Amino acid sequence: MPEEDVPEPSALSLSEIERTVLAALKARESSGAAPPLAEGEVAPLAQRPMDAVRGALQRLKAKGLVVCDERHREEWKLTERGEASRSEGLPERRLLNALAVGPRRLSELKEAFAQDDLNIALGQLKRKGLVSLGESLSLTGPPPSQLEEEVELREVSEGRAPKDRTRADLLVRRGLLRVDPRTERSWAPSPQGRELSVESVGPAAVGPLTSDLLLGQRWEQVEFRPYDVRAPVPYLGGARGHPYLEWLRQVEEVLVGLGFEQYLGPLVEQEFYNNDLLFMPQAHPARSLQDMLALAGVEGAAPPGPLLRAVSAVHEGRSLPRMKAPLSPGWQTPYNVEIAKRVVLRSQTTAATARYLASHPKAPFRMYSLDLVFRRDAVDAQHHLQFHQAEGVMGARGLNFRHLLGLLEQFTHALGIREVRFQPTYFPFTEPSVQGMVRHPTLGWIEALPGGMFRPEVLRPLGVKVPTAAWGIGIGRLALVALGVNDIRELFLDDLPRLSEWRVR
């Protein structure tokens, strides 16, 4: 509808409470009282509940019939702990009083003070240079009659704002003060609201059509309020999944389209499947408890006997059954079954690959597992304690390393990521190995596509007799590029306004 055809608000287009509130504001103004009117005064004047009046004021504002003056302020109060410190004295004041009679040993003071109070008092007085600590604690001079913190507590207790905001913030962190934000609104009729007559109209028109009006046929006798097509309405985006989870579904669709089948392994895993089956030495740095998350008090069962014997043989450099020579020298260290039984939160979805190949050794096969893994990482823009990996494995006669590189490139291009490059790297369980990198517009080149060809030491104990390519993609890092996010922690946001800005490509 053209703007000139939009009808102006009329008294009939207002609900009964909107007319009442507008009439109260106009009456106040015509009586000579200085506008605007504080929000708390409108409800008594209109003789309506405060919540209903608040809603009516917002609707009148949307229709351009009232104006609002908003002012923001802070209200300072003493906490319960602050009240106690005001009446009994701050810990630092009580310590000054105790030292006023002479030096005291810390052991004596620990009996007279709670440990937290003593630590706070010592820290505050040492920072101010009021005490010295040798064999005993003593004053450096006459104690001050008034501490700055005591001044702030007195000001707030008497209803005034603190004198020093920085010092007051420190008292907030100590749990002595509390600051509450307050918004004060005042209301007055707009020029358009002043011109609109609301006193001479009849009964208010009906707004919504209710079931009572329909069942009793009363809708024929009432007058309905016309719609105000200019009134703003909230944006409703409709229900949809979290953008990151929606994108993970797209990843799965791509993998299924490339001929892979899904396989999910347990989140709680034994080190045997998480590491040993992958020919990762038991003394490898990445297997330390500083990198993996072990479960205390949980004891794992012994792995299957034939598989355990085959894995221990390749780790120790012994030959497998029906083989004349070992596959390699192994790691030249005794294999420890107790380490293999240890229970951890899996640190890589390659553990799911190990379980899959143990039960599906016959070629050809294509498997993927997109699931959670857990590591003891320092959380930053590219690392998290919990994240998703997209594991994949494919095996067939004639498969080689070039097939793997082509698949990884095809996979990233299908997700809309075009800038990809590869460089050689080392993993204990693949040879040759590759690290694929993708370009992020802000973070630059980031590692996200590790993979390689499984070594015979991994495949032969599992009974796999064909070349097998594997990868464990850091799918969260690919999501940073695909979703235009700069920090991996944002993938776990629950901020609806922020999430509504995301668009899955």
SVG drawing of the C-alpha trace seen along z (x, -y; Angstrom):
<svg xmlns="http://www.w3.org/2000/svg" viewBox="-26 -25 90 95">
<polyline fill="none" stroke="black" stroke-width="0.4" points="0.0,0.0 1.4,-3.5 2.4,-5.5 -0.2,-8.2 -3.0,-5.6 -2.1,-4.4 -4.9,-5.5 -3.9,-7.7 -4.6,-6.2 -8.1,-7.0 -9.7,-6.8 -11.6,-3.7 -8.4,-2.0 -7.2,-2.1 -8.0,0.5 -9.9,-0.6 -6.7,-0.7 -4.8,-2.6 -7.5,-5.3 -7.6,-5.5 -3.8,-5.9 -3.6,-8.5 -6.5,-10.4 -4.7,-10.3 -1.5,-11.8 -3.4,-14.5 -5.4,-15.4 -2.2,-15.7 -0.7,-18.0 -3.8,-20.1 -3.9,-20.6 -0.7,-22.6 1.6,-19.9 5.0,-19.8 5.4,-16.9 6.7,-14.2 5.1,-11.9 7.2,-9.2 6.1,-5.7 5.3,-4.8 2.8,-7.7 0.8,-6.7 -0.9,-3.6 -2.5,-5.4 -3.6,-8.2 -5.2,-5.8 -6.5,-3.5 -5.1,-0.4 -2.5,2.3 1.1,1.3 1.8,4.2 -1.2,3.4 -0.3,-0.3 3.3,0.5 2.1,2.5 -0.3,-0.2 2.4,-2.8 4.6,-0.8 1.8,-0.3 0.9,-4.0 4.6,-4.8 4.6,-2.4 1.6,-4.3 3.3,-7.6 0.8,-8.9 3.2,-9.2 6.9,-10.0 9.2,-8.4 12.2,-9.9 14.6,-7.2 17.3,-7.7 19.7,-5.1 21.4,-5.1 23.1,-2.8 21.8,-2.0 24.5,-1.0 23.7,1.1 25.6,2.9 25.4,6.7 24.8,8.7 28.5,9.2 29.0,5.5 26.5,4.7 28.4,7.0 31.7,5.3 30.1,1.9 29.0,2.8 31.8,5.1 34.6,3.6 36.5,4.6 39.0,7.4 41.8,5.0 40.5,2.6 40.2,5.5 43.8,6.6 45.0,3.0 43.2,3.0 44.9,6.3 48.3,5.0 47.8,1.6 48.8,3.3 52.0,4.7 53.4,7.2 51.7,10.5 52.8,13.9 50.8,15.2 50.1,18.4 48.3,16.2 46.4,14.3 45.2,17.5 43.5,18.5 41.7,15.1 40.7,14.6 39.0,16.7 41.6,17.7 39.9,15.8 39.6,12.6 43.2,12.8 44.4,13.2 42.3,10.3 43.5,8.1 47.1,8.9 46.9,8.3 45.2,4.9 47.4,3.6 50.7,4.8 49.5,3.0 49.0,-0.2 52.4,0.2 50.7,0.2 52.3,3.5 55.6,5.3 56.1,9.0 59.2,10.5 59.3,13.1 56.0,11.4 53.6,9.0 53.8,5.3 52.5,1.9 54.8,-0.4 53.4,-3.5 50.3,-4.9 47.1,-3.3 45.0,-5.6 41.8,-6.8 39.8,-6.0 40.5,-3.6 39.4,-4.5 37.2,-1.4 35.4,-2.4 34.6,-5.8 33.0,-4.0 30.9,-1.7 29.7,-4.7 28.7,-6.7 26.7,-3.8 25.1,-3.0 23.9,-6.6 22.3,-6.4 25.0,-8.2 27.1,-6.9 30.7,-5.9 33.4,-8.6 35.8,-6.4 34.4,-4.0 37.6,-1.9 37.7,-1.3 34.0,-0.6 34.4,2.0 37.0,3.7 34.5,3.8 32.0,5.4 34.5,8.1 35.0,8.6 31.3,9.1 30.7,6.1 28.8,3.9 26.2,4.5 25.3,2.3 21.9,2.6 21.2,0.9 18.0,-1.1 16.1,-2.6 13.7,-5.5 11.0,-6.3 8.9,-9.3 5.9,-9.7 4.0,-12.5 1.6,-12.8 3.1,-13.4 1.8,-16.3 -0.3,-13.7 -1.6,-12.3 -2.6,-15.8 -4.7,-16.3 -6.5,-13.0 -9.8,-13.2 -10.4,-10.1 -13.1,-11.5 -16.1,-11.8 -16.1,-8.3 -18.4,-5.5 -17.5,-2.1 -14.1,-0.8 -14.1,1.5 -13.3,5.2 -9.8,6.3 -9.3,10.1 -12.0,12.4 -12.5,14.9 -14.2,18.3 -16.9,16.7 -17.8,14.2 -18.1,16.9 -20.1,19.4 -22.5,16.8 -23.0,15.1 -22.1,11.8 -19.6,11.0 -22.5,9.6 -23.4,7.0 -19.9,5.7 -17.6,3.3 -14.1,4.5 -11.1,2.3 -9.4,1.8 -5.9,3.1 -3.1,0.6 -1.0,1.7 1.8,-0.7 2.3,0.9 5.7,2.6 5.7,6.4 8.4,8.6 10.5,10.5 9.7,14.2 12.3,16.3 10.6,19.6 12.0,22.7 15.3,24.1 18.3,26.0 21.4,24.5 23.5,23.3 26.5,25.4 24.4,28.6 22.6,27.7 26.0,27.5 27.2,30.8 24.1,32.4 25.3,30.9 28.7,32.5 27.1,35.9 25.0,35.5 28.2,34.8 29.9,37.9 26.9,40.1 26.8,38.7 30.5,39.8 29.5,43.4 30.3,43.6 28.3,45.3 28.0,44.1 29.5,45.9 29.5,44.6 31.8,45.8 31.6,45.3 32.6,42.0 34.2,43.8 37.0,45.9 39.9,48.1 43.4,47.0 43.6,50.3 41.2,49.0 42.0,45.3 45.7,45.8 47.2,49.3 45.3,50.6 46.6,47.5 50.2,48.5 50.7,45.5 53.5,46.3 52.4,46.6 55.1,44.0 54.0,41.5 53.7,37.9 50.1,37.5 49.0,40.4 50.0,38.8 47.3,38.0 48.1,34.4 46.6,34.7 43.9,37.3 41.1,37.3 41.2,40.6 38.3,41.8 39.2,42.4 37.9,45.5 36.9,47.2 38.7,50.5 38.5,51.7 38.3,55.4 41.0,57.2 40.8,56.8 39.9,59.9 42.8,62.4 43.7,63.0 43.5,59.2 45.5,58.4 48.3,60.9 48.5,59.5 48.7,55.9 51.3,56.6 53.4,58.5 53.6,55.5 54.4,53.1 57.2,55.4 58.5,56.1 57.6,59.8 56.1,61.6 52.4,62.3 50.9,65.8 51.6,67.4 54.3,64.7 58.0,65.6 59.3,62.1 57.9,59.2 56.3,56.3 58.8,53.8 61.1,53.5 58.2,52.1 58.8,49.7 61.5,51.8 59.7,51.6 57.6,54.2 53.9,54.0 51.9,53.2 48.4,54.8 47.4,52.7 47.9,49.5 45.8,51.0 42.9,51.6 43.0,48.1 39.7,46.2 39.6,42.7 37.3,40.3 38.3,40.9 40.7,38.3 40.0,39.1 37.3,40.7 40.0,43.0 39.0,45.2 35.7,45.8 37.7,46.7 39.7,49.3 36.5,50.9 34.9,50.8 37.9,52.4 38.1,55.1 34.5,56.2 34.6,55.2 38.0,56.3 36.8,57.3 37.2,54.9 35.8,52.7 34.6,50.5 33.9,46.8 33.0,45.6 32.6,42.2 32.0,41.3 31.1,37.7 31.1,37.5 32.6,35.9 36.1,36.2 37.7,34.9 41.2,33.5 42.9,31.6 43.6,28.6 43.9,24.9 40.7,23.3 41.3,20.6 40.1,19.5 41.1,22.7 41.1,25.3 38.4,26.7 38.1,29.4 35.3,31.0 34.9,30.8 33.7,32.8 35.8,34.9 34.8,36.3 36.6,39.6 36.7,41.5 38.3,44.6 38.2,46.3 39.8,49.5 40.0,51.2 42.5,52.9 44.5,50.3 43.7,47.5 46.6,45.0 47.6,41.7 46.5,39.6 42.9,41.0 43.0,39.7 44.2,36.2 41.5,36.0 38.8,37.1 39.8,34.4 39.8,31.7 36.4,32.9 35.0,33.0 36.1,29.4 34.9,28.0 31.5,29.6 31.3,27.6 32.0,24.3 35.7,24.1 37.9,23.5 41.3,22.4 43.0,25.7 46.6,26.8 48.5,29.9 51.9,30.5 53.6,33.7 53.6,34.5 54.1,37.5 51.6,39.7 52.5,43.0 49.8,44.9 49.9,43.6 52.6,43.5 52.7,41.4 50.8,38.8 49.4,35.4 48.2,32.3 45.6,30.4 45.1,26.7 42.3,24.3 42.4,20.5 40.4,18.5 39.8,14.8 40.9,13.7 43.0,16.5 44.9,17.3 45.9,20.9 44.7,23.4 45.3,27.1 42.1,29.1 42.6,32.1 45.0,34.7 45.2,38.1 47.3,40.8 47.6,44.4 47.3,46.8 50.6,48.7 50.7,52.5 51.2,52.6 47.6,51.2 45.9,53.2 47.4,56.7 46.4,57.4 42.9,56.4 42.8,58.8 42.7,56.0 44.6,56.9 43.9,53.9 45.4,50.4 43.4,48.2 43.2,44.4 42.1,42.7 41.6,39.2 40.3,37.4 39.1,34.0 38.9,31.2 35.4,30.4 35.0,27.5 37.9,25.7 36.3,26.1 33.1,24.7 35.0,21.5 35.6,20.9 32.2,22.1 30.1,20.1 32.3,17.0 33.2,17.4 36.5,16.3 36.5,18.3 35.7,22.0 34.0,21.2 31.2,19.4 30.1,22.7 28.6,23.5 26.7,20.1 23.2,20.0 22.8,16.3 19.7,16.3 20.2,12.7 23.8,13.6 22.8,17.0 20.0,15.5 22.7,13.6 24.4,16.8 23.7,18.2 24.7,21.8 26.2,21.7"/>
</svg>
